[in-house]
Amino acid sequence: MEIITLSEKQTLNLGKKIAKQLDGGETIALIGELGAGKTIFTKGIAIGLNVENIITSPTFVLMKIYPINQKDNKIQILCHVDAYRLKSGQDLIDIGINDYLGQKNTVTIIEWADRIEEILPINTIFVKIKAGSNENKRTVKINNN
C-alpha cells in the first residue's frame, strides 16, 4: 500500500489510523532518511494507541517503553526503538529487545530498522517513508511480509 501525505498532520493521522488496525505483537520497521517523518508517524501510532506520554525519538537512549493507558486494550506497551547508532542487531538484543518483540501485549516500532534487519521477526510490517519534492510531502509505503 502506498499513501501520499502532504503535511506533518496527515503523516501523524496516518499513524493514528494504522494504530487502530493493530492487535498486539506487531513489529513495525520504519525506514527513511533523516527528517523523513519516522518519529511523526510513530507519534501518530502512539496517539492512536492512547499513549499519554510525549513521544520523542530515542536516538540517545536507543529504546523507550511507554505504557498504554487504556485498561480494556489488549495492547499495554509501546516499545519505541531508534537503531541509527547501532552497529548490528546484536546491540539491540543486548539491551533487551527480545523482551518486547512479538509479545501479544506490545507493539514495537523500530526507526532505522534497515540497520538491524537480521533480527526482525518474519511478520514485520515495513514502512518506508520518503520525503517528496516539497518540504511536507511524504510517500509512505506499507508492506506486510
PALO-79351 format. One line per field, with one value per residue (C-alpha): residue in three letters; x negated, y negated, z negated. Coordinates in nm, 3 decimals, padded with zeros to 5 digits. Example, Ala and Ser with C-alpha at 12.3 -4.5 7.8 and 13.67 -1.06 7.14 Angstrom:
// residues 2
residuo <- (Ala,Ser) $
px <- (-01.230,-01.367) $
py <- (00.450,00.106) $
pz <- (-00.780,-00.714) $
END
This chain:
// residues 145
residuo <- (Met,Glu,Ile,Ile,Thr,Leu,Ser,Glu,Lys,Gln,Thr,Leu,Asn,Leu,Gly,Lys,Lys,Ile,Ala,Lys,Gln,Leu,Asp,Gly,Gly,Glu,Thr,Ile,Ala,Leu,Ile,Gly,Glu,Leu,Gly,Ala,Gly,Lys,Thr,Ile,Phe,Thr,Lys,Gly,Ile,Ala,Ile,Gly,Leu,Asn,Val,Glu,Asn,Ile,Ile,Thr,Ser,Pro,Thr,Phe,Val,Leu,Met,Lys,Ile,Tyr,Pro,Ile,Asn,Gln,Lys,Asp,Asn,Lys,Ile,Gln,Ile,Leu,Cys,His,Val,Asp,Ala,Tyr,Arg,Leu,Lys,Ser,Gly,Gln,Asp,Leu,Ile,Asp,Ile,Gly,Ile,Asn,Asp,Tyr,Leu,Gly,Gln,Lys,Asn,Thr,Val,Thr,Ile,Ile,Glu,Trp,Ala,Asp,Arg,Ile,Glu,Glu,Ile,Leu,Pro,Ile,Asn,Thr,Ile,Phe,Val,Lys,Ile,Lys,Ala,Gly,Ser,Asn,Glu,Asn,Lys,Arg,Thr,Val,Lys,Ile,Asn,Asn,Asn) $
px <- (00.000,-00.132,00.003,-00.093,-00.077,-00.105,-00.161,-00.300,00.058,00.152,-00.151,-00.052,00.309,00.190,00.008,00.328,00.523,00.265,00.280,00.649,00.561,00.304,00.383,00.063,-00.255,-00.336,-00.681,-00.680,-01.008,-01.044,-01.288,-01.364,-01.626,-01.684,-01.381,-01.157,-00.887,-00.955,-00.908,-00.595,-00.446,-00.538,-00.371,-00.054,-00.060,-00.119,00.177,00.391,00.294,00.373,00.017,00.031,-00.344,-00.513,-00.688,-01.041,-01.300,-01.503,-01.822,-02.049,-01.879,-01.807,-01.480,-01.185,-00.894,-00.555,-00.255,00.080,00.337,00.646,00.725,00.955,00.694,00.503,00.203,00.045,-00.306,-00.457,-00.827,-00.996,-01.348,-01.597,-01.860,-02.052,-02.359,-02.363,-02.626,-02.416,-02.101,-02.305,-02.340,-01.961,-01.939,-02.195,-01.970,-01.666,-01.461,-01.363,-01.156,-00.924,-00.941,-00.634,-00.478,-00.099,-00.056,-00.321,-00.365,-00.730,-00.830,-01.190,-01.324,-01.621,-01.518,-01.721,-02.031,-01.916,-01.700,-01.862,-01.684,-01.337,-01.052,-00.934,-00.594,-00.741,-00.544,-00.784,-00.703,-00.923,-00.885,-01.034,-01.037,-00.889,-00.962,-00.814,-00.906,-00.580,-00.508,-00.580,-00.536,-00.460,-00.485,-00.349,-00.438,-00.330,-00.562) $
py <- (00.000,-00.346,-00.665,-01.026,-01.271,-01.644,-01.768,-01.664,-01.642,-01.399,-01.181,-01.187,-01.099,-00.810,-00.671,-00.708,-00.520,-00.238,-00.210,-00.122,00.184,00.325,00.627,00.653,00.844,00.637,00.513,00.205,00.137,-00.227,-00.308,-00.656,-00.925,-01.177,-01.406,-01.174,-01.163,-00.838,-00.993,-01.186,-00.859,-00.693,-00.977,-00.912,-00.543,-00.632,-00.871,-00.607,-00.356,-00.606,-00.661,-00.971,-01.037,-01.278,-01.073,-01.175,-00.994,-00.753,-00.830,-00.853,-00.607,-00.363,-00.228,-00.383,-00.194,-00.364,-00.230,-00.238,-00.397,-00.202,00.093,00.268,00.256,00.581,00.371,00.243,00.140,-00.062,00.013,-00.260,-00.193,-00.402,-00.182,-00.468,-00.437,-00.057,00.150,00.467,00.637,00.794,00.449,00.434,00.786,00.688,00.407,00.634,00.606,00.973,00.886,00.692,00.835,01.043,01.004,01.001,00.704,00.495,00.304,00.248,-00.034,-00.048,-00.357,-00.294,00.072,00.142,00.132,00.432,00.616,00.952,00.975,00.864,01.116,01.273,01.098,00.748,00.463,00.249,-00.120,-00.317,-00.693,-00.913,-01.293,-01.447,-01.747,-01.995,-02.003,-01.846,-01.580,-01.220,-00.890,-00.616,-00.256,00.011,00.375,00.670,00.965) $
pz <- (00.000,00.089,-00.064,00.004,-00.287,-00.229,-00.583,-00.917,-01.043,-00.766,-00.847,-01.215,-01.125,-00.909,-01.214,-01.419,-01.152,-01.143,-01.524,-01.506,-01.295,-01.541,-01.756,-01.961,-01.889,-01.579,-01.491,-01.269,-01.089,-00.986,-00.709,-00.578,-00.568,-00.844,-00.863,-00.657,-00.927,-01.113,-01.456,-01.347,-01.218,-01.549,-01.742,-01.543,-01.631,-01.997,-02.000,-01.829,-02.099,-02.379,-02.497,-02.715,-02.729,-02.491,-02.222,-02.132,-01.928,-02.143,-01.948,-02.251,-02.488,-02.198,-02.342,-02.526,-02.675,-02.701,-02.892,-02.715,-02.941,-02.848,-03.073,-02.825,-02.547,-02.494,-02.383,-02.704,-02.591,-02.307,-02.261,-02.053,-01.928,-01.730,-01.565,-01.400,-01.624,-01.637,-01.461,-01.442,-01.564,-01.842,-02.000,-02.025,-02.163,-02.427,-02.555,-02.582,-02.262,-02.286,-02.594,-02.359,-02.005,-01.930,-02.275,-02.239,-02.472,-02.291,-01.968,-01.879,-01.644,-01.522,-01.345,-01.112,-01.108,-00.794,-01.019,-01.225,-00.973,-01.052,-01.389,-01.280,-01.310,-00.985,-01.004,-01.047,-00.890,-00.685,-00.647,-00.409,-00.431,-00.164,-00.159,00.154,00.369,00.123,-00.245,-00.369,-00.105,-00.208,-00.027,-00.277,-00.155,-00.391,-00.325,-00.536,-00.482) $
END
